[in-house]
């Protein structure tokens, strides 16, 4: 299924994914006018400030480092929505 075929309120994804990484997916979503409004939460083990800043500049709505707790992720989702 492709983004844009179904309505999505939010996308939560890992930066390290097969086929296309989360950074490239974020870039493509932000470049597509039809779906660019969808909030994106990136989950990652990369905790360096440079990675965080780069992803936020790219248009990520939030950047959460692993390990994380589900209550924290749920709270971030609720705040965004």
PDB file of N, CA, C and O in Angstrom:
ATOM      1  N   UNK A   1       0.835  -1.172   0.000  1.00  0.00           N
ATOM      2  CA  UNK A   1       0.000   0.000   0.000  1.00  0.00           C
ATOM      3  C   UNK A   1       0.886   1.243   0.000  1.00  0.00           C
ATOM      4  O   UNK A   1       1.922   1.270   0.665  1.00  0.00           O
ATOM      5  N   UNK A   2       0.489   2.245  -0.727  1.00  0.00           N
ATOM      6  CA  UNK A   2       1.264   3.474  -0.834  1.00  0.00           C
ATOM      7  C   UNK A   2       0.567   4.596  -0.080  1.00  0.00           C
ATOM      8  O   UNK A   2      -0.662   4.663  -0.050  1.00  0.00           O
ATOM      9  N   UNK A   3       1.347   5.470   0.522  1.00  0.00           N
ATOM     10  CA  UNK A   3       0.766   6.649   1.145  1.00  0.00           C
ATOM     11  C   UNK A   3       0.019   7.414   0.069  1.00  0.00           C
ATOM     12  O   UNK A   3       0.509   7.552  -1.052  1.00  0.00           O
ATOM     13  N   UNK A   4      -1.143   7.903   0.397  1.00  0.00           N
ATOM     14  CA  UNK A   4      -1.942   8.628  -0.577  1.00  0.00           C
ATOM     15  C   UNK A   4      -3.110   7.791  -1.065  1.00  0.00           C
ATOM     16  O   UNK A   4      -4.120   8.340  -1.504  1.00  0.00           O
ATOM     17  N   UNK A   5      -2.989   6.454  -0.997  1.00  0.00           N
ATOM     18  CA  UNK A   5      -4.089   5.587  -1.394  1.00  0.00           C
ATOM     19  C   UNK A   5      -5.137   5.492  -0.295  1.00  0.00           C
ATOM     20  O   UNK A   5      -6.320   5.311  -0.584  1.00  0.00           O
ATOM     21  N   UNK A   6      -4.730   5.609   0.931  1.00  0.00           N
ATOM     22  CA  UNK A   6      -5.603   5.561   2.095  1.00  0.00           C
ATOM     23  C   UNK A   6      -5.331   6.804   2.939  1.00  0.00           C
ATOM     24  O   UNK A   6      -4.218   7.330   2.924  1.00  0.00           O
ATOM     25  N   UNK A   7      -6.332   7.277   3.672  1.00  0.00           N
ATOM     26  CA  UNK A   7      -6.056   8.425   4.550  1.00  0.00           C
ATOM     27  C   UNK A   7      -5.261   7.983   5.785  1.00  0.00           C
ATOM     28  O   UNK A   7      -5.621   7.015   6.453  1.00  0.00           O
ATOM     29  N   UNK A   8      -4.199   8.693   6.069  1.00  0.00           N
ATOM     30  CA  UNK A   8      -3.365   8.417   7.239  1.00  0.00           C
ATOM     31  C   UNK A   8      -3.351   9.663   8.113  1.00  0.00           C
ATOM     32  O   UNK A   8      -3.251  10.786   7.618  1.00  0.00           O
ATOM     33  N   UNK A   9      -3.453   9.446   9.424  1.00  0.00           N
ATOM     34  CA  UNK A   9      -3.372  10.555  10.369  1.00  0.00           C
ATOM     35  C   UNK A   9      -1.926  10.831  10.754  1.00  0.00           C
ATOM     36  O   UNK A   9      -1.574  11.960  11.095  1.00  0.00           O
ATOM     37  N   UNK A  10      -1.088   9.796  10.699  1.00  0.00           N
ATOM     38  CA  UNK A  10       0.288   9.903  11.159  1.00  0.00           C
ATOM     39  C   UNK A  10       1.078   8.706  10.640  1.00  0.00           C
ATOM     40  O   UNK A  10       0.526   7.619  10.473  1.00  0.00           O
ATOM     41  N   UNK A  11       2.367   8.907  10.384  1.00  0.00           N
ATOM     42  CA  UNK A  11       3.253   7.811   9.992  1.00  0.00           C
ATOM     43  C   UNK A  11       4.364   7.724  11.036  1.00  0.00           C
ATOM     44  O   UNK A  11       5.014   8.718  11.361  1.00  0.00           O
ATOM     45  N   UNK A  12       4.562   6.528  11.547  1.00  0.00           N
ATOM     46  CA  UNK A  12       5.611   6.274  12.527  1.00  0.00           C
ATOM     47  C   UNK A  12       6.519   5.215  11.922  1.00  0.00           C
ATOM     48  O   UNK A  12       6.071   4.105  11.634  1.00  0.00           O
ATOM     49  N   UNK A  13       7.805   5.551  11.726  1.00  0.00           N
ATOM     50  CA  UNK A  13       8.688   4.617  11.049  1.00  0.00           C
ATOM     51  C   UNK A  13      10.104   4.702  11.565  1.00  0.00           C
ATOM     52  O   UNK A  13      10.518   5.688  12.174  1.00  0.00           O
ATOM     53  N   UNK A  14      10.832   3.632  11.299  1.00  0.00           N
ATOM     54  CA  UNK A  14      12.236   3.552  11.687  1.00  0.00           C
ATOM     55  C   UNK A  14      13.079   4.185  10.583  1.00  0.00           C
ATOM     56  O   UNK A  14      12.692   4.156   9.415  1.00  0.00           O
ATOM     57  N   UNK A  15      14.203   4.744  10.936  1.00  0.00           N
ATOM     58  CA  UNK A  15      15.109   5.270   9.914  1.00  0.00           C
ATOM     59  C   UNK A  15      15.731   4.114   9.133  1.00  0.00           C
ATOM     60  O   UNK A  15      15.870   4.200   7.913  1.00  0.00           O
ATOM     61  N   UNK A  16      16.103   3.042   9.817  1.00  0.00           N
ATOM     62  CA  UNK A  16      16.740   1.898   9.170  1.00  0.00           C
ATOM     63  C   UNK A  16      15.672   0.902   8.731  1.00  0.00           C
ATOM     64  O   UNK A  16      15.177   0.113   9.536  1.00  0.00           O
ATOM     65  N   UNK A  17      15.319   0.946   7.435  1.00  0.00           N
ATOM     66  CA  UNK A  17      14.325   0.032   6.874  1.00  0.00           C
ATOM     67  C   UNK A  17      14.880  -0.551   5.583  1.00  0.00           C
ATOM     68  O   UNK A  17      15.721   0.069   4.933  1.00  0.00           O
ATOM     69  N   UNK A  18      14.414  -1.746   5.206  1.00  0.00           N
ATOM     70  CA  UNK A  18      14.850  -2.312   3.932  1.00  0.00           C
ATOM     71  C   UNK A  18      14.220  -1.552   2.765  1.00  0.00           C
ATOM     72  O   UNK A  18      13.196  -0.889   2.935  1.00  0.00           O
ATOM     73  N   UNK A  19      14.805  -1.642   1.629  1.00  0.00           N
ATOM     74  CA  UNK A  19      14.349  -1.032   0.378  1.00  0.00           C
ATOM     75  C   UNK A  19      14.513   0.479   0.390  1.00  0.00           C
ATOM     76  O   UNK A  19      15.275   1.015  -0.415  1.00  0.00           O
ATOM     77  N   UNK A  20      13.816   1.182   1.282  1.00  0.00           N
ATOM     78  CA  UNK A  20      13.931   2.640   1.371  1.00  0.00           C
ATOM     79  C   UNK A  20      14.049   3.026   2.845  1.00  0.00           C
ATOM     80  O   UNK A  20      13.223   2.609   3.657  1.00  0.00           O
ATOM     81  N   UNK A  21      15.052   3.807   3.196  1.00  0.00           N
ATOM     82  CA  UNK A  21      15.189   4.188   4.606  1.00  0.00           C
ATOM     83  C   UNK A  21      14.194   5.290   4.967  1.00  0.00           C
ATOM     84  O   UNK A  21      13.608   5.934   4.095  1.00  0.00           O
ATOM     85  N   UNK A  22      14.021   5.487   6.250  1.00  0.00           N
ATOM     86  CA  UNK A  22      13.058   6.456   6.742  1.00  0.00           C
ATOM     87  C   UNK A  22      13.355   7.887   6.333  1.00  0.00           C
ATOM     88  O   UNK A  22      12.437   8.695   6.192  1.00  0.00           O
ATOM     89  N   UNK A  23      14.611   8.204   6.143  1.00  0.00           N
ATOM     90  CA  UNK A  23      14.983   9.560   5.716  1.00  0.00           C
ATOM     91  C   UNK A  23      14.500   9.811   4.294  1.00  0.00           C
ATOM     92  O   UNK A  23      13.945  10.871   4.003  1.00  0.00           O
ATOM     93  N   UNK A  24      14.704   8.852   3.416  1.00  0.00           N
ATOM     94  CA  UNK A  24      14.245   8.997   2.025  1.00  0.00           C
ATOM     95  C   UNK A  24      12.715   9.037   1.961  1.00  0.00           C
ATOM     96  O   UNK A  24      12.148   9.818   1.197  1.00  0.00           O
ATOM     97  N   UNK A  25      12.046   8.199   2.761  1.00  0.00           N
ATOM     98  CA  UNK A  25      10.584   8.219   2.778  1.00  0.00           C
ATOM     99  C   UNK A  25      10.069   9.561   3.270  1.00  0.00           C
ATOM    100  O   UNK A  25       9.118  10.104   2.709  1.00  0.00           O
ATOM    101  N   UNK A  26      10.684  10.097   4.305  1.00  0.00           N
ATOM    102  CA  UNK A  26      10.301  11.419   4.812  1.00  0.00           C
ATOM    103  C   UNK A  26      10.480  12.472   3.726  1.00  0.00           C
ATOM    104  O   UNK A  26       9.604  13.313   3.524  1.00  0.00           O
ATOM    105  N   UNK A  27      11.591  12.429   3.039  1.00  0.00           N
ATOM    106  CA  UNK A  27      11.862  13.378   1.947  1.00  0.00           C
ATOM    107  C   UNK A  27      10.772  13.293   0.869  1.00  0.00           C
ATOM    108  O   UNK A  27      10.267  14.315   0.405  1.00  0.00           O
ATOM    109  N   UNK A  28      10.422  12.077   0.483  1.00  0.00           N
ATOM    110  CA  UNK A  28       9.408  11.898  -0.563  1.00  0.00           C
ATOM    111  C   UNK A  28       8.025  12.351  -0.122  1.00  0.00           C
ATOM    112  O   UNK A  28       7.278  12.937  -0.906  1.00  0.00           O
ATOM    113  N   UNK A  29       7.686  12.081   1.122  1.00  0.00           N
ATOM    114  CA  UNK A  29       6.387  12.531   1.640  1.00  0.00           C
ATOM    115  C   UNK A  29       6.332  14.054   1.641  1.00  0.00           C
ATOM    116  O   UNK A  29       5.332  14.637   1.222  1.00  0.00           O
ATOM    117  N   UNK A  30       7.383  14.695   2.102  1.00  0.00           N
ATOM    118  CA  UNK A  30       7.398  16.159   2.183  1.00  0.00           C
ATOM    119  C   UNK A  30       7.403  16.823   0.806  1.00  0.00           C
ATOM    120  O   UNK A  30       6.970  17.968   0.673  1.00  0.00           O
ATOM    121  N   UNK A  31       7.883  16.128  -0.206  1.00  0.00           N
ATOM    122  CA  UNK A  31       7.898  16.672  -1.562  1.00  0.00           C
ATOM    123  C   UNK A  31       6.575  16.471  -2.291  1.00  0.00           C
ATOM    124  O   UNK A  31       6.339  17.100  -3.322  1.00  0.00           O
ATOM    125  N   UNK A  32       5.707  15.602  -1.770  1.00  0.00           N
ATOM    126  CA  UNK A  32       4.430  15.294  -2.413  1.00  0.00           C
ATOM    127  C   UNK A  32       3.333  16.159  -1.798  1.00  0.00           C
ATOM    128  O   UNK A  32       2.966  15.976  -0.638  1.00  0.00           O
ATOM    129  N   UNK A  33       2.821  17.084  -2.569  1.00  0.00           N
ATOM    130  CA  UNK A  33       1.845  18.053  -2.066  1.00  0.00           C
ATOM    131  C   UNK A  33       0.580  17.399  -1.500  1.00  0.00           C
ATOM    132  O   UNK A  33      -0.032  17.937  -0.577  1.00  0.00           O
ATOM    133  N   UNK A  34       0.191  16.259  -2.038  1.00  0.00           N
ATOM    134  CA  UNK A  34      -1.030  15.580  -1.600  1.00  0.00           C
ATOM    135  C   UNK A  34      -0.917  14.977  -0.206  1.00  0.00           C
ATOM    136  O   UNK A  34      -1.917  14.865   0.503  1.00  0.00           O
ATOM    137  N   UNK A  35       0.291  14.588   0.194  1.00  0.00           N
ATOM    138  CA  UNK A  35       0.468  13.913   1.484  1.00  0.00           C
ATOM    139  C   UNK A  35       1.456  14.605   2.411  1.00  0.00           C
ATOM    140  O   UNK A  35       1.755  14.091   3.489  1.00  0.00           O
ATOM    141  N   UNK A  36       1.963  15.753   2.010  1.00  0.00           N
ATOM    142  CA  UNK A  36       3.013  16.424   2.787  1.00  0.00           C
ATOM    143  C   UNK A  36       2.544  16.874   4.170  1.00  0.00           C
ATOM    144  O   UNK A  36       3.370  17.168   5.035  1.00  0.00           O
ATOM    145  N   UNK A  37       1.251  16.931   4.385  1.00  0.00           N
ATOM    146  CA  UNK A  37       0.699  17.366   5.673  1.00  0.00           C
ATOM    147  C   UNK A  37       0.732  16.272   6.748  1.00  0.00           C
ATOM    148  O   UNK A  37       0.541  16.562   7.929  1.00  0.00           O
ATOM    149  N   UNK A  38       0.972  15.024   6.346  1.00  0.00           N
ATOM    150  CA  UNK A  38       0.929  13.906   7.292  1.00  0.00           C
ATOM    151  C   UNK A  38       2.117  14.000   8.254  1.00  0.00           C
ATOM    152  O   UNK A  38       3.266  14.070   7.818  1.00  0.00           O
ATOM    153  N   UNK A  39       1.838  14.001   9.565  1.00  0.00           N
ATOM    154  CA  UNK A  39       2.938  14.024  10.546  1.00  0.00           C
ATOM    155  C   UNK A  39       3.773  12.741  10.457  1.00  0.00           C
ATOM    156  O   UNK A  39       3.239  11.659  10.215  1.00  0.00           O
ATOM    157  N   UNK A  40       5.075  12.876  10.653  1.00  0.00           N
ATOM    158  CA  UNK A  40       5.992  11.733  10.595  1.00  0.00           C
ATOM    159  C   UNK A  40       6.820  11.696  11.867  1.00  0.00           C
ATOM    160  O   UNK A  40       7.491  12.666  12.218  1.00  0.00           O
ATOM    161  N   UNK A  41       6.763  10.558  12.552  1.00  0.00           N
ATOM    162  CA  UNK A  41       7.627  10.313  13.704  1.00  0.00           C
ATOM    163  C   UNK A  41       8.689   9.321  13.269  1.00  0.00           C
ATOM    164  O   UNK A  41       8.371   8.221  12.817  1.00  0.00           O
ATOM    165  N   UNK A  42       9.942   9.706  13.403  1.00  0.00           N
ATOM    166  CA  UNK A  42      11.058   8.816  13.086  1.00  0.00           C
ATOM    167  C   UNK A  42      11.566   8.174  14.377  1.00  0.00           C
ATOM    168  O   UNK A  42      11.812   8.856  15.371  1.00  0.00           O
ATOM    169  N   UNK A  43      11.717   6.854  14.342  1.00  0.00           N
ATOM    170  CA  UNK A  43      12.266   6.091  15.454  1.00  0.00           C
ATOM    171  C   UNK A  43      13.648   5.607  15.033  1.00  0.00           C
ATOM    172  O   UNK A  43      13.826   5.138  13.909  1.00  0.00           O
ATOM    173  N   UNK A  44      14.616   5.716  15.919  1.00  0.00           N
ATOM    174  CA  UNK A  44      15.972   5.347  15.522  1.00  0.00           C
ATOM    175  C   UNK A  44      16.890   5.118  16.710  1.00  0.00           C
ATOM    176  O   UNK A  44      16.653   5.608  17.814  1.00  0.00           O
ATOM    177  N   UNK A  45      17.929   4.368  16.454  1.00  0.00           N
ATOM    178  CA  UNK A  45      18.993   4.191  17.450  1.00  0.00           C
ATOM    179  C   UNK A  45      20.032   5.299  17.327  1.00  0.00           C
ATOM    180  O   UNK A  45      20.907   5.425  18.182  1.00  0.00           O
ATOM    181  N   UNK A  46      19.942   6.102  16.272  1.00  0.00           N
ATOM    182  CA  UNK A  46      20.913   7.186  16.055  1.00  0.00           C
ATOM    183  C   UNK A  46      20.576   8.354  16.988  1.00  0.00           C
ATOM    184  O   UNK A  46      19.574   9.043  16.795  1.00  0.00           O
ATOM    185  N   UNK A  47      21.407   8.563  17.981  1.00  0.00           N
ATOM    186  CA  UNK A  47      21.097   9.583  18.987  1.00  0.00           C
ATOM    187  C   UNK A  47      21.970  10.831  18.878  1.00  0.00           C
ATOM    188  O   UNK A  47      21.870  11.732  19.712  1.00  0.00           O
ATOM    189  N   UNK A  48      22.827  10.891  17.855  1.00  0.00           N
ATOM    190  CA  UNK A  48      23.688  12.067  17.746  1.00  0.00           C
ATOM    191  C   UNK A  48      22.874  13.289  17.303  1.00  0.00           C
ATOM    192  O   UNK A  48      21.910  13.158  16.549  1.00  0.00           O
ATOM    193  N   UNK A  49      23.259  14.435  17.760  1.00  0.00           N
ATOM    194  CA  UNK A  49      22.513  15.666  17.513  1.00  0.00           C
ATOM    195  C   UNK A  49      22.457  16.007  16.026  1.00  0.00           C
ATOM    196  O   UNK A  49      21.459  16.555  15.559  1.00  0.00           O
ATOM    197  N   UNK A  50      23.501  15.694  15.284  1.00  0.00           N
ATOM    198  CA  UNK A  50      23.517  15.988  13.852  1.00  0.00           C
ATOM    199  C   UNK A  50      22.401  15.238  13.121  1.00  0.00           C
ATOM    200  O   UNK A  50      21.723  15.813  12.270  1.00  0.00           O
ATOM    201  N   UNK A  51      22.207  13.958  13.448  1.00  0.00           N
ATOM    202  CA  UNK A  51      21.129  13.176  12.829  1.00  0.00           C
ATOM    203  C   UNK A  51      19.768  13.753  13.188  1.00  0.00           C
ATOM    204  O   UNK A  51      18.882  13.850  12.339  1.00  0.00           O
ATOM    205  N   UNK A  52      19.607  14.135  14.453  1.00  0.00           N
ATOM    206  CA  UNK A  52      18.339  14.722  14.898  1.00  0.00           C
ATOM    207  C   UNK A  52      18.039  16.005  14.135  1.00  0.00           C
ATOM    208  O   UNK A  52      16.934  16.186  13.622  1.00  0.00           O
ATOM    209  N   UNK A  53      19.003  16.874  14.063  1.00  0.00           N
ATOM    210  CA  UNK A  53      18.819  18.165  13.383  1.00  0.00           C
ATOM    211  C   UNK A  53      18.535  17.952  11.900  1.00  0.00           C
ATOM    212  O   UNK A  53      17.634  18.582  11.347  1.00  0.00           O
ATOM    213  N   UNK A  54      19.290  17.072  11.255  1.00  0.00           N
ATOM    214  CA  UNK A  54      19.084  16.808   9.832  1.00  0.00           C
ATOM    215  C   UNK A  54      17.669  16.309   9.553  1.00  0.00           C
ATOM    216  O   UNK A  54      17.033  16.751   8.596  1.00  0.00           O
ATOM    217  N   UNK A  55      17.182  15.405  10.372  1.00  0.00           N
ATOM    218  CA  UNK A  55      15.836  14.862  10.159  1.00  0.00           C
ATOM    219  C   UNK A  55      14.753  15.901  10.431  1.00  0.00           C
ATOM    220  O   UNK A  55      13.738  15.937   9.736  1.00  0.00           O
ATOM    221  N   UNK A  56      14.960  16.732  11.425  1.00  0.00           N
ATOM    222  CA  UNK A  56      13.979  17.784  11.700  1.00  0.00           C
ATOM    223  C   UNK A  56      13.970  18.810  10.572  1.00  0.00           C
ATOM    224  O   UNK A  56      12.903  19.296  10.196  1.00  0.00           O
ATOM    225  N   UNK A  57      15.129  19.147  10.028  1.00  0.00           N
ATOM    226  CA  UNK A  57      15.196  20.071   8.892  1.00  0.00           C
ATOM    227  C   UNK A  57      14.534  19.477   7.656  1.00  0.00           C
ATOM    228  O   UNK A  57      13.978  20.204   6.833  1.00  0.00           O
ATOM    229  N   UNK A  58      14.594  18.167   7.529  1.00  0.00           N
ATOM    230  CA  UNK A  58      13.985  17.473   6.408  1.00  0.00           C
ATOM    231  C   UNK A  58      12.460  17.495   6.489  1.00  0.00           C
ATOM    232  O   UNK A  58      11.770  17.345   5.481  1.00  0.00           O
ATOM    233  N   UNK A  59      11.947  17.683   7.697  1.00  0.00           N
ATOM    234  CA  UNK A  59      10.502  17.775   7.846  1.00  0.00           C
ATOM    235  C   UNK A  59       9.882  16.753   8.772  1.00  0.00           C
ATOM    236  O   UNK A  59       8.657  16.648   8.837  1.00  0.00           O
ATOM    237  N   UNK A  60      10.702  15.991   9.497  1.00  0.00           N
ATOM    238  CA  UNK A  60      10.134  15.064  10.474  1.00  0.00           C
ATOM    239  C   UNK A  60       9.396  15.863  11.536  1.00  0.00           C
ATOM    240  O   UNK A  60       9.842  16.934  11.946  1.00  0.00           O
ATOM    241  N   UNK A  61       8.281  15.340  11.969  1.00  0.00           N
ATOM    242  CA  UNK A  61       7.501  15.994  13.017  1.00  0.00           C
ATOM    243  C   UNK A  61       8.119  15.732  14.383  1.00  0.00           C
ATOM    244  O   UNK A  61       8.101  16.594  15.263  1.00  0.00           O
ATOM    245  N   UNK A  62       8.662  14.536  14.547  1.00  0.00           N
ATOM    246  CA  UNK A  62       9.306  14.173  15.806  1.00  0.00           C
ATOM    247  C   UNK A  62      10.391  13.139  15.524  1.00  0.00           C
ATOM    248  O   UNK A  62      10.368  12.466  14.494  1.00  0.00           O
ATOM    249  N   UNK A  63      11.332  13.022  16.441  1.00  0.00           N
ATOM    250  CA  UNK A  63      12.483  12.129  16.317  1.00  0.00           C
ATOM    251  C   UNK A  63      12.673  11.489  17.683  1.00  0.00           C
ATOM    252  O   UNK A  63      13.039  12.164  18.645  1.00  0.00           O
ATOM    253  N   UNK A  64      12.428  10.200  17.767  1.00  0.00           N
ATOM    254  CA  UNK A  64      12.494   9.498  19.041  1.00  0.00           C
ATOM    255  C   UNK A  64      13.585   8.440  18.969  1.00  0.00           C
ATOM    256  O   UNK A  64      13.601   7.608  18.061  1.00  0.00           O
ATOM    257  N   UNK A  65      14.500   8.481  19.938  1.00  0.00           N
ATOM    258  CA  UNK A  65      15.604   7.532  19.952  1.00  0.00           C
ATOM    259  C   UNK A  65      15.224   6.266  20.728  1.00  0.00           C
ATOM    260  O   UNK A  65      14.439   6.291  21.676  1.00  0.00           O
ATOM    261  N   UNK A  66      15.817   5.170  20.278  1.00  0.00           N
ATOM    262  CA  UNK A  66      15.623   3.875  20.934  1.00  0.00           C
ATOM    263  C   UNK A  66      16.680   3.716  22.011  1.00  0.00           C
ATOM    264  O   UNK A  66      17.780   4.249  21.867  1.00  0.00           O
ATOM    265  N   UNK A  67      16.392   3.026  23.047  1.00  0.00           N
ATOM    266  CA  UNK A  67      15.086   2.451  23.356  1.00  0.00           C
ATOM    267  C   UNK A  67      14.135   3.537  23.848  1.00  0.00           C
ATOM    268  O   UNK A  67      14.566   4.536  24.423  1.00  0.00           O
ATOM    269  N   UNK A  68      12.859   3.336  23.621  1.00  0.00           N
ATOM    270  CA  UNK A  68      11.835   4.261  24.084  1.00  0.00           C
ATOM    271  C   UNK A  68      10.731   3.458  24.743  1.00  0.00           C
ATOM    272  O   UNK A  68      10.619   2.252  24.523  1.00  0.00           O
ATOM    273  N   UNK A  69       9.934   4.105  25.532  1.00  0.00           N
ATOM    274  CA  UNK A  69       8.821   3.417  26.181  1.00  0.00           C
ATOM    275  C   UNK A  69       7.551   3.654  25.372  1.00  0.00           C
ATOM    276  O   UNK A  69       7.381   4.710  24.763  1.00  0.00           O
ATOM    277  N   UNK A  70       6.676   2.679  25.371  1.00  0.00           N
ATOM    278  CA  UNK A  70       5.406   2.833  24.658  1.00  0.00           C
ATOM    279  C   UNK A  70       4.574   3.984  25.228  1.00  0.00           C
ATOM    280  O   UNK A  70       3.965   4.718  24.450  1.00  0.00           O
ATOM    281  N   UNK A  71       4.521   4.175  26.550  1.00  0.00           N
ATOM    282  CA  UNK A  71       3.760   5.321  27.055  1.00  0.00           C
ATOM    283  C   UNK A  71       4.294   6.660  26.513  1.00  0.00           C
ATOM    284  O   UNK A  71       3.519   7.577  26.242  1.00  0.00           O
ATOM    285  N   UNK A  72       5.620   6.761  26.359  1.00  0.00           N
ATOM    286  CA  UNK A  72       6.195   7.989  25.806  1.00  0.00           C
ATOM    287  C   UNK A  72       5.793   8.156  24.344  1.00  0.00           C
ATOM    288  O   UNK A  72       5.385   9.242  23.933  1.00  0.00           O
ATOM    289  N   UNK A  73       5.907   7.083  23.554  1.00  0.00           N
ATOM    290  CA  UNK A  73       5.512   7.158  22.148  1.00  0.00           C
ATOM    291  C   UNK A  73       4.031   7.503  22.028  1.00  0.00           C
ATOM    292  O   UNK A  73       3.654   8.337  21.205  1.00  0.00           O
ATOM    293  N   UNK A  74       3.200   6.876  22.834  1.00  0.00           N
ATOM    294  CA  UNK A  74       1.762   7.182  22.815  1.00  0.00           C
ATOM    295  C   UNK A  74       1.484   8.635  23.166  1.00  0.00           C
ATOM    296  O   UNK A  74       0.615   9.267  22.565  1.00  0.00           O
ATOM    297  N   UNK A  75       2.217   9.166  24.134  1.00  0.00           N
ATOM    298  CA  UNK A  75       2.048  10.565  24.524  1.00  0.00           C
ATOM    299  C   UNK A  75       2.441  11.503  23.380  1.00  0.00           C
ATOM    300  O   UNK A  75       1.754  12.490  23.117  1.00  0.00           O
ATOM    301  N   UNK A  76       3.547  11.192  22.702  1.00  0.00           N
ATOM    302  CA  UNK A  76       3.982  12.019  21.563  1.00  0.00           C
ATOM    303  C   UNK A  76       2.956  11.966  20.442  1.00  0.00           C
ATOM    304  O   UNK A  76       2.645  12.993  19.837  1.00  0.00           O
ATOM    305  N   UNK A  77       2.422  10.769  20.157  1.00  0.00           N
ATOM    306  CA  UNK A  77       1.389  10.631  19.124  1.00  0.00           C
ATOM    307  C   UNK A  77       0.162  11.446  19.493  1.00  0.00           C
ATOM    308  O   UNK A  77      -0.380  12.175  18.662  1.00  0.00           O
ATOM    309  N   UNK A  78      -0.273  11.322  20.731  1.00  0.00           N
ATOM    310  CA  UNK A  78      -1.458  12.078  21.185  1.00  0.00           C
ATOM    311  C   UNK A  78      -1.234  13.578  21.084  1.00  0.00           C
ATOM    312  O   UNK A  78      -2.150  14.311  20.710  1.00  0.00           O
ATOM    313  N   UNK A  79      -0.038  14.049  21.408  1.00  0.00           N
ATOM    314  CA  UNK A  79       0.255  15.470  21.304  1.00  0.00           C
ATOM    315  C   UNK A  79       0.226  15.956  19.853  1.00  0.00           C
ATOM    316  O   UNK A  79      -0.230  17.064  19.571  1.00  0.00           O
ATOM    317  N   UNK A  80       0.705  15.137  18.960  1.00  0.00           N
ATOM    318  CA  UNK A  80       0.731  15.514  17.549  1.00  0.00           C
ATOM    319  C   UNK A  80      -0.668  15.529  16.959  1.00  0.00           C
ATOM    320  O   UNK A  80      -1.026  16.435  16.206  1.00  0.00           O
ATOM    321  N   UNK A  81      -1.456  14.522  17.305  1.00  0.00           N
ATOM    322  CA  UNK A  81      -2.807  14.411  16.756  1.00  0.00           C
ATOM    323  C   UNK A  81      -3.763  15.368  17.457  1.00  0.00           C
ATOM    324  O   UNK A  81      -4.947  15.412  17.124  1.00  0.00           O
TER     325      UNK A  81
END
